[in-house]
Amino acid sequence: QVQLVESGGGLVQPGGSLRLSCAASGFSLATYAVAWFRQAPGQERELVSSIARSEERTYYAVSVSGRCAISRDNANNTVYLQIDSLRPEDSAVYYCAAAGGAGLYYIPTASKEFRYWGQGTQVTVSS
């Protein structure tokens, strides 16, 4: 069964850090580009970060640039998103998604490019 499962969300104080995990089963993440999206209540889904099949290529939204790091661990079929200096406006449900058929250095950014989606993990930044 093909599945993406996010974990690592929770309640954190402003200025804190979180590392989100996206674990795949039923397929190899090594052959997919992967992205993290987020969606806050009443807002559109937003691309946060994306990593190509080659970890040398990454993308970060302006809203998280400098505070965020995406990485992949192909041996464990997992992609991570580290977010530091968290702000209340980072509060959202975070989803990971995988895009197949991508070139080694291609970074997908449009939602329609992603074949598989996880169920999401809630991140709440509040004091």
C-alpha positions in Angstrom: 0.0 0.0 0.0 1.4 3.4 -1.0 1.4 5.7 1.9 3.0 8.9 3.1 2.9 9.5 6.9 3.9 12.8 8.5 4.9 13.2 12.1 6.7 15.6 14.4 4.1 18.3 14.6 2.8 19.7 17.9 2.6 22.8 20.0 5.7 24.9 20.3 6.5 28.3 21.6 7.5 31.2 19.3 11.2 31.0 18.6 11.2 27.2 19.0 12.0 24.5 16.5 10.4 21.4 15.0 11.6 18.7 12.8 8.8 17.2 10.7 9.2 13.7 9.2 7.6 12.3 6.1 7.9 8.5 5.9 7.0 6.6 2.8 5.8 3.0 2.4 4.9 1.0 -0.7 7.3 3.0 -2.9 10.8 4.4 -2.8 11.1 8.1 -2.0 14.5 8.1 -3.6 12.9 8.2 -7.1 10.5 11.0 -6.2 10.8 14.7 -5.7 9.2 15.6 -2.4 7.7 18.8 -1.0 6.1 20.2 2.1 3.0 22.2 1.9 1.0 23.9 4.7 -2.5 25.1 5.0 -3.9 27.3 7.8 -7.6 27.6 8.4 -9.3 29.9 5.9 -6.2 30.1 3.8 -5.0 28.5 0.6 -2.5 25.7 0.6 1.1 27.0 0.4 4.3 25.4 -0.8 6.8 25.6 2.0 9.8 23.7 0.6 10.7 21.2 -2.0 13.6 18.8 -2.7 14.6 17.3 -6.0 15.6 13.6 -6.3 19.1 15.0 -5.9 19.3 16.6 -2.5 21.6 19.2 -4.1 18.5 21.0 -5.4 16.0 22.6 -2.9 13.4 25.3 -2.8 12.2 27.4 0.0 9.3 29.8 0.2 10.2 33.4 1.1 8.2 33.0 4.3 10.5 30.3 5.6 13.8 31.1 3.8 16.7 31.1 6.3 14.7 29.3 9.0 14.0 26.0 7.2 16.0 23.0 6.0 14.6 20.1 3.9 16.6 16.9 3.7 16.1 13.3 2.6 17.3 10.0 4.1 16.8 7.6 1.3 18.0 4.6 3.4 15.1 5.2 5.7 12.7 6.3 3.0 12.1 9.5 4.8 12.2 13.3 4.1 12.6 15.8 6.9 11.7 19.5 7.3 13.5 21.4 10.0 11.9 24.7 10.9 13.6 27.1 13.4 12.6 30.4 14.9 9.0 29.4 14.6 6.4 32.2 14.5 2.7 32.1 15.1 2.1 32.6 11.4 3.8 29.2 10.8 0.8 27.5 12.5 -0.9 25.2 10.0 -1.4 21.6 9.0 1.8 20.5 7.2 1.5 18.0 4.4 4.2 16.2 2.5 3.7 15.2 -1.1 5.7 13.1 -3.6 6.0 13.8 -7.4 7.0 10.9 -9.6 8.6 11.0 -13.0 10.8 14.0 -12.1 14.3 14.6 -13.4 17.1 14.3 -11.0 17.4 18.0 -10.5 13.8 19.0 -11.1 11.9 20.7 -8.3 8.2 20.6 -8.7 6.2 23.4 -7.1 2.6 23.1 -8.4 0.2 20.9 -6.4 -0.9 19.1 -9.5 2.6 17.7 -10.1 2.4 15.6 -6.9 1.0 12.1 -7.1 1.0 11.1 -3.4 0.0 13.1 -0.4 0.1 12.5 3.4 -2.7 13.1 5.8 -0.9 16.1 7.5 0.5 17.0 10.9 -0.6 20.0 12.9 1.9 22.6 13.9 0.8 25.2 16.4 3.1 28.0 17.4 1.8 29.8 20.5 2.9 31.0 23.9 
